[in-house]
Amino acid sequence: MTVDWKIRQVSGDALATIQRRFRSPRLPSTKWRPADVAGLDRAHVAGDLDLSETPATDERVAANEIGLEILLVWRGRWCHELHRWEISRVEMPTGATWDIGEERIPPLLWDAPTRDSSQ
């Protein structure tokens, strides 16, 4: 599956740093990657994801979802923002493909006292 999303800051003070990763029970653990905050208004997050893994468990993302998790410092705390989209497997004559549906609104938000990326 190829994904391409755009990150933008809607309001508030300028952010010093942002980290992002893909998240799904179908993905092996993905690492945090920095996002360019200087060019945030034109930042794109893209990647080729292999969703053929047997779904594991993820307490925040369902097996039929793909997530983009963003980690940022806000008012002295690490904050997570998780956007989720429905995905479905479609069997085509040339092979299976994945289709991305609508984003699940609202996104999930939570704070962490440290930059613990295990959640």
C-alpha positions as CSV (number, residue, x, y, z in Angstrom):
1,M,0.0,0.0,0.0
2,T,1.3,3.4,-0.9
3,V,0.2,6.3,1.4
4,D,0.7,10.0,1.0
5,W,-0.6,12.5,3.7
6,K,0.1,16.1,4.4
7,I,0.8,17.5,7.9
8,R,-0.1,21.0,8.7
9,Q,-0.4,23.1,11.9
10,V,-3.8,24.8,12.1
11,S,-3.2,27.1,15.0
12,G,-1.1,27.9,18.1
13,D,2.6,28.7,18.6
14,A,5.2,27.4,16.2
15,L,6.4,23.9,17.1
16,A,10.0,23.2,17.8
17,T,10.0,19.5,16.8
18,I,7.6,16.9,15.4
19,Q,8.1,13.1,15.1
20,R,5.8,10.9,13.1
21,R,5.2,7.2,12.4
22,F,2.8,4.8,10.7
23,R,0.8,2.6,13.1
24,S,-1.4,-0.5,12.5
25,P,-1.7,-4.0,13.9
26,R,-0.8,-5.2,10.4
27,L,2.6,-3.4,10.4
28,P,5.7,-4.5,12.2
29,S,6.9,-1.8,14.6
30,T,7.6,1.4,12.7
31,K,10.2,3.8,14.0
32,W,9.7,7.5,14.7
33,R,10.9,9.8,12.0
34,P,11.4,13.5,12.2
35,A,9.1,15.9,10.2
36,D,10.5,19.2,9.0
37,V,8.8,21.8,11.1
38,A,10.3,24.6,9.1
39,G,8.4,23.4,6.0
40,L,5.4,22.1,7.9
41,D,3.0,23.9,5.6
42,R,4.2,21.8,2.7
43,A,5.4,18.6,4.6
44,H,4.3,15.3,3.1
45,V,4.4,11.9,4.7
46,A,4.7,9.2,2.2
47,G,5.6,5.5,2.3
48,D,5.1,2.1,0.9
49,L,3.6,-0.2,3.6
50,D,3.4,-4.0,3.5
51,L,0.1,-4.9,5.2
52,S,0.3,-8.6,4.5
53,E,1.3,-9.4,8.1
54,T,-1.2,-11.2,10.2
55,P,-2.9,-8.6,12.4
56,A,-1.4,-8.4,15.9
57,T,-2.9,-6.2,18.5
58,D,-2.8,-2.5,19.0
59,E,-4.8,-0.8,21.7
60,R,-5.4,2.3,19.7
61,V,-5.6,1.2,16.0
62,A,-8.0,-1.6,14.8
63,A,-7.0,-4.3,12.4
64,N,-9.0,-2.6,9.6
65,E,-7.3,0.8,10.1
66,I,-4.1,2.5,9.2
67,G,-2.8,5.3,11.5
68,L,-0.5,8.3,11.3
69,E,0.8,9.1,14.8
70,I,2.4,12.5,15.5
71,L,4.5,13.2,18.5
72,L,5.1,16.8,19.6
73,V,6.0,18.9,22.6
74,W,3.1,21.1,23.7
75,R,3.2,23.2,26.8
76,G,6.1,21.3,28.2
77,R,4.6,17.8,27.6
78,W,5.0,15.2,24.9
79,C,1.6,14.9,23.2
80,H,0.5,12.2,20.8
81,E,-2.0,12.8,18.0
82,L,-3.3,9.7,16.1
83,H,-5.2,10.0,12.9
84,R,-6.9,6.8,11.7
85,W,-8.3,5.8,8.3
86,E,-10.4,2.7,7.4
87,I,-8.7,0.2,5.1
88,S,-10.1,-2.7,3.2
89,R,-8.5,-5.5,1.2
90,V,-9.7,-5.8,-2.3
91,E,-9.0,-8.9,-4.4
92,M,-8.2,-7.9,-8.0
93,P,-7.4,-10.3,-10.9
94,T,-3.8,-9.0,-10.8
95,G,-3.5,-9.5,-7.0
96,A,-4.8,-8.1,-3.7
97,T,-4.7,-4.4,-3.1
98,W,-5.6,-2.1,-0.1
99,D,-8.1,0.7,-0.3
100,I,-8.1,3.7,2.1
101,G,-11.5,5.0,3.2
102,E,-12.6,8.0,5.3
103,E,-10.6,9.2,8.3
104,R,-12.1,8.3,11.7
105,I,-13.0,11.6,13.4
106,P,-12.0,12.9,15.9
107,P,-8.3,11.9,16.1
108,L,-7.1,10.3,19.4
109,L,-5.1,12.6,21.6
110,W,-3.1,11.8,24.8
111,D,-0.2,13.2,26.8
112,A,3.0,11.4,27.9
113,P,5.3,12.6,30.6
114,T,8.3,11.4,28.6
115,R,9.0,10.6,25.0
116,D,7.9,7.0,25.4
117,S,7.1,5.7,22.0
118,S,6.0,2.3,23.1
119,Q,2.3,3.3,23.1
